[in-house]
């Protein structure tokens, strides 16, 4: 029964995470003495979820479908954005292919003059996706660049100016000094494939593999130190590729990275059941961590920040990733240590959990290579 519960839980996880990429939109706000210009990039995959843009339901969005849907896109998005008391008017539209897919680009203008860091009312996708975030880059003439993390679910301490109408955003997200740290935590905790990979590494951490089979460790320290080594290797590796990818020094498309992440899960789980790696697991973890680092890079890479702001945002984001990862590792290792001496641990937890992870990894691999959804929920 326990083995089946593990399998069912991981399959539910697969249904919740058909793709790793979090839902983000990007706002570039340029304020001058002549008015305010806004460029708003919104992922087509998110708009399709909200507006059902794929009219023929063939799983592919065409330019014709997007073009015919522009009035609906503007009618949906514009009431969900408020910048101070500015009246925003559409001034152009475009499509852009980014590293993580196609984006609809809304060009907006206003005659209002923004003299201070603006209050931004933002409620895009709040009714369908509580994990969605907007990332705003605000540039005012002669002033330092300002970054804002926009959370549609966070109610502002005071109403946004001019937001009395029911059609306007009800939520606002003020800029936070550590906004990217929180975003890093959100990305690792919401990155179900990264979490599953870590779980595959942790399942045997409280056991020793002997010729006679798995045997529980005697002391917590015997489990902790190998875990520290594995997690450190993963941290260093994904920090390297996160930085390289965010700086756009190395770029690999999601069509390669996302299936590759699924493969790392399959291989890590398979190694728990049948040892397949000729080198120590810490070496394998480092190599796989390089792949996972590319999966975190989308947020920072799309902002085109100046060096100083980029370095500070990258530090926060990576620190948030590590804090979120630490939460997972501490909780899971403590739980596994308490269960390690149960007679069924090697069968129920290691073998059962690893088999379930292999199934989930295979499902994700098929979905991400064939662009199909195999999970009905």
C-alpha positions as a printed Julia matrix, in Angstrom:
377×3 Matrix{Float64}:
   0.0    0.0     0.0
   2.78   2.44    0.9
   4.5    1.78   -2.41
   1.28   2.49   -4.3
   0.75   5.71   -2.33
   4.24   6.87   -3.3
   3.54   6.09   -6.96
   0.18   7.88   -6.91
   1.7   10.93   -5.21
   4.47  11.24   -7.77
   2.06  10.77  -10.67
  -0.07  13.58   -9.26
   3.11  15.65   -9.17
   3.59  14.92  -12.86
   0.1   16.15  -13.6
   0.8   19.41  -11.81
   4.05  20.04  -13.66
   3.82  19.43  -17.37
   6.61  21.93  -17.85
   9.14  23.52  -15.57
   8.95  27.1   -16.81
   7.21  29.35  -14.32
   4.65  31.87  -15.51
   6.25  35.31  -15.85
   5.59  38.44  -17.88
   8.03  41.3   -18.45
   7.3   45.03  -18.26
   9.7   47.71  -19.47
   8.52  51.15  -18.36
  10.33  54.19  -19.77
   9.24  57.47  -18.19
  10.3   60.83  -19.59
   9.16  64.44  -19.5
   7.09  63.78  -22.63
   5.17  60.83  -21.25
   5.43  57.15  -20.43
   6.08  54.24  -22.79
   5.5   50.63  -21.81
   6.54  47.39  -23.45
   4.71  44.37  -22.01
   5.82  40.84  -22.99
   3.34  38.08  -22.11
   3.93  34.41  -22.9
   1.52  33.04  -25.5
   1.26  29.78  -23.56
  -0.16  31.73  -20.6
  -2.54  33.75  -22.76
  -3.73  30.53  -24.39
  -4.54  29.1   -20.97
  -6.61  32.18  -20.14
  -8.22  32.92  -23.5
  -8.1   29.64  -25.44
  -6.29  31.15  -28.44
  -5.85  27.77  -30.13
  -9.21  27.89  -31.91
  -8.76  24.68  -33.93
  -7.39  22.83  -30.88
  -4.46  21.29  -32.75
  -1.98  22.08  -29.98
  -0.15  24.7   -32.08
  -0.67  28.46  -32.13
  -0.42  30.02  -35.6
   0.16  33.64  -36.49
  -3.4   33.79  -37.87
  -4.88  32.61  -34.58
  -2.83  35.11  -32.59
  -3.58  37.98  -34.99
  -7.32  37.4   -34.84
  -7.11  37.21  -31.03
  -5.27  40.55  -30.52
  -8.46  42.46  -29.58
  -9.23  39.81  -26.95
  -5.63  39.87  -25.68
  -5.69  43.66  -25.24
  -9.17  43.6   -23.7
  -7.98  40.98  -21.2
  -4.59  42.46  -20.33
  -5.12  46.23  -20.22
  -7.61  46.32  -17.31
  -5.12  44.25  -15.3
  -2.34  46.84  -15.39
  -2.32  50.26  -13.76
   0.68  52.59  -13.48
  -0.11  55.39  -11.04
  -3.04  57.27  -12.59
  -1.8   56.97  -16.16
  -4.23  56.15  -18.94
  -2.47  53.53  -21.06
  -3.26  53.33  -24.77
  -2.2   50.56  -27.18
   0.36  51.88  -29.68
   1.67  48.72  -31.3
   1.89  44.97  -31.16
   4.41  42.29  -32.04
   5.44  38.71  -31.49
   8.87  37.78  -30.19
  10.56  34.41  -29.97
  12.39  34.17  -26.65
  14.49  31.37  -25.25
  11.46  29.85  -23.5
   8.86  30.3   -26.23
   6.84  32.91  -28.11
   5.61  36.1   -26.44
   2.93  38.61  -27.36
   4.36  42.11  -27.1
   1.99  44.96  -26.22
   3.28  48.49  -26.8
   1.51  51.05  -24.62
   1.83  54.82  -24.25
   0.51  57.49  -21.92
   0.8   61.27  -21.72
   1.27  61.16  -17.95
   4.64  62.14  -16.48
   5.95  59.79  -13.79
   8.05  61.85  -11.37
   8.69  59.17   -8.72
   8.96  55.39   -8.58
   5.46  54.43   -9.78
   2.88  52.38   -7.95
   1.99  49.5   -10.22
  -1.37  47.77  -10.02
  -1.08  44.29  -11.49
  -3.54  41.39  -11.55
  -2.7   39.48  -14.74
  -3.76  35.79  -14.55
  -4.67  36.19  -10.87
  -7.85  34.18  -11.41
  -6.14  31.2   -13.05
  -2.53  31.05  -11.86
  -1.55  32.05   -8.31
   2.13  31.43   -9.14
   2.28  34.03  -11.92
   4.6   37.01  -11.48
   5.26  40.17  -13.44
   8.79  41.56  -13.53
   8.97  45.29  -14.16
  12.03  47.31  -15.14
  11.37  51.04  -14.6
  13.68  53.6   -16.14
  13.24  57.33  -15.49
  15.45  59.94  -17.09
  18.45  60.67  -14.91
  17.33  58.22  -12.2
  18.63  54.77  -11.21
  16.9   51.8   -12.74
  14.2   50.27  -10.51
  13.14  46.61  -10.53
   9.76  45.48   -9.25
   8.47  41.95   -8.7
   4.71  42.09   -9.29
   2.62  39.56   -7.4
  -1.04  39.56   -8.52
  -2.06  37.96   -5.23
  -0.54  40.59   -2.93
  -2.94  43.28   -1.82
  -1.37  46.71   -1.58
  -1.32  48.57    1.72
  -3.17  51.43    0.03
  -5.28  51.46   -3.15
  -3.54  52.31   -6.38
  -4.28  55.85   -7.51
  -7.19  55.91   -9.9
  -8.02  52.22   -9.32
 -11.54  52.65   -8.02
 -13.12  51.11  -11.09
 -13.96  47.43  -10.86
 -12.33  46.93  -14.25
  -8.95  48.04  -12.95
  -6.45  45.93  -10.98
  -7.32  45.29   -7.36
  -3.8   44.25   -6.39
  -0.45  45.95   -6.39
   3.02  44.79   -5.54
   5.47  47.37   -4.21
   9.13  46.86   -4.95
  10.9   44.75   -2.33
  14.61  44.96   -1.58
  14.83  41.16   -1.57
  12.23  40.48   -4.26
  14.52  38.24   -6.3
  15.44  36.21   -3.23
  11.74  35.38   -2.78
  11.52  34.65   -6.49
  14.42  32.19   -6.21
  12.66  30.36   -3.38
   9.45  30.26   -5.42
  11.25  28.88   -8.45
  12.9   25.98   -6.62
   9.79  25.05   -4.61
   7.61  25.32   -7.71
  10.15  23.6    -9.96
   8.71  20.12   -9.48
  11.27  18.47  -11.73
  14.16  19.92   -9.69
  12.47  18.82   -6.47
  11.96  15.3    -7.82
  15.6   15.1    -8.87
  16.68  16.09   -5.35
  14.34  13.47   -3.87
  15.91  10.77   -6.05
  19.32  11.75   -4.65
  18.06  11.79   -1.05
  16.11   8.51   -0.94
  19.21   6.32   -0.33
  21.05   8.94    1.74
  20.21   7.29    5.09
  21.28   3.84    3.9
  24.56   2.14    2.95
  24.76  -0.09   -0.09
  26.49  -3.39    0.79
  26.93  -6.69   -1.08
  24.06  -8.04    1.03
  21.79  -5.09    0.18
  20.84  -1.79    1.78
  21.69  -1.27    5.46
  20.65   1.76    7.59
  23.32   4.17    8.79
  23.96   4.24   12.53
  24.28   7.99   13.04
  22.68  11.04   11.45
  26.14  12.41   10.65
  26.76   9.37    8.4
  23.82  10.53    6.29
  24.36  14.27    6.58
  27.92  14.48    5.24
  27.24  12.6     1.98
  24.12  14.75    1.53
  26.19  17.9     2.09
  28.61  16.78   -0.61
  25.86  15.95   -3.1
  23.89  19.15   -2.47
  27.07  21.26   -2.64
  27.96  19.73   -6.01
  24.45  20.42   -7.29
  24.58  24.0    -5.96
  27.95  24.84   -7.48
  27.03  23.31  -10.82
  23.67  24.96  -11.3
  25.1   28.28  -10.06
  27.71  28.12  -12.85
  25.25  27.54  -15.66
  22.64  29.86  -14.14
  25.15  32.69  -14.29
  26.42  31.81  -17.77
  22.92  31.47  -19.18
  21.6   34.61  -17.47
  24.58  36.54  -18.87
  23.74  34.99  -22.27
  27.29  33.66  -22.6
  25.89  30.15  -23.09
  22.42  29.52  -24.44
  20.63  26.22  -24.9
  16.99  26.04  -26.03
  14.25  24.71  -23.71
  13.52  22.06  -26.34
  16.82  20.49  -25.24
  17.03  21.52  -21.57
  13.56  20.45  -20.45
  13.81  16.88  -21.83
  17.39  16.68  -20.52
  16.17  17.52  -17.0
  13.63  14.69  -17.29
  16.47  12.34  -18.32
  18.49  13.3   -15.23
  15.54  12.25  -13.06
  15.23   8.9   -14.84
  18.95   8.14  -14.52
  19.2    9.25  -10.87
  16.22   7.07   -9.96
  17.53   4.15  -12.01
  20.86   4.32  -10.17
  19.0    3.82   -6.9
  17.7    0.46   -8.13
  20.55  -0.74  -10.36
  23.93   1.04  -10.0
  24.73   2.37  -13.46
  27.36   5.07  -12.83
  31.04   4.08  -12.72
  31.94   7.22  -10.77
  30.89   8.58   -7.38
  27.41  10.04   -7.18
  28.77  13.49   -6.3
  30.43  13.65   -9.74
  27.2   12.66  -11.48
  25.27  15.21   -9.42
  27.66  17.98  -10.5
  27.22  17.09  -14.16
  23.44  16.92  -13.87
  23.44  20.18  -11.88
  24.97  21.94  -14.89
  21.89  20.93  -16.88
  19.45  22.02  -14.18
  21.08  25.45  -13.97
  19.82  26.3   -17.45
  16.29  25.62  -16.24
  16.53  28.47  -13.73
  17.97  31.12  -16.02
  14.92  32.46  -17.85
  13.87  35.1   -15.35
  17.12  37.06  -15.22
  18.18  36.47  -18.8
  15.14  38.25  -20.22
  15.59  41.51  -18.28
  18.72  42.86  -20.04
  19.9   44.52  -16.84
  22.95  46.76  -16.44
  25.92  44.95  -14.83
  25.43  46.27  -11.3
  21.71  45.54  -11.09
  22.22  42.21  -12.79
  24.86  41.1   -10.27
  22.64  42.04   -7.31
  19.56  40.33   -8.8
  21.59  37.22   -9.65
  22.96  37.04   -6.1
  19.47  37.32   -4.6
  17.95  34.82   -6.99
  20.66  32.22   -6.45
  20.51  32.71   -2.69
  16.77  32.13   -2.84
  17.33  28.93   -4.8
  19.72  27.66   -2.15
  17.42  28.57    0.75
  14.52  26.77   -0.9
  16.74  23.8    -1.64
  17.92  23.76    1.98
  14.32  23.63    3.2
  13.67  20.56    1.06
  16.89  18.76    2.0
  16.56  19.32    5.76
  12.92  18.22    5.94
  13.32  15.18    3.69
  16.59  13.97    5.26
  15.14  14.21    8.78
  12.03  12.26    7.76
  14.02   9.57    5.96
  16.39   9.18    8.91
  13.43   8.44   11.18
  12.13   5.81    8.74
  15.45   4.17    7.83
  15.29   1.22   10.24
  11.9    0.03    9.09
  12.22  -3.35    7.43
  10.4   -2.21    4.32
  12.45   0.96    3.78
  14.58  -0.35    0.92
  11.56  -1.83   -0.84
   8.92   0.79   -0.18
  10.93   3.99   -0.18
  14.03   3.41   -2.29
  12.71   0.93   -4.86
   9.08   2.07   -4.85
   9.95   5.76   -4.87
  12.58   5.28   -7.56
  10.25   3.27   -9.81
   7.6    5.97   -9.46
  10.18   8.68  -10.25
  11.23   6.76  -13.37
   7.6    6.65  -14.53
   7.17  10.38  -13.9
  10.46  11.15  -15.65
   9.44   9.12  -18.7
   6.06  10.9   -18.82
   7.77  14.3   -18.67
  10.31  13.23  -21.29
   7.56  12.22  -23.72
   5.53  15.36  -23.04
   8.51  17.66  -23.48
   9.84  16.05  -26.65
   6.51  15.4   -28.38
   4.69  18.51  -27.05
   1.75  16.46  -25.83
  -0.04  16.1   -22.51
  -0.33  12.52  -21.25
  -1.76  13.31  -17.83
  -5.54  13.84  -17.71
  -5.43  16.06  -14.6
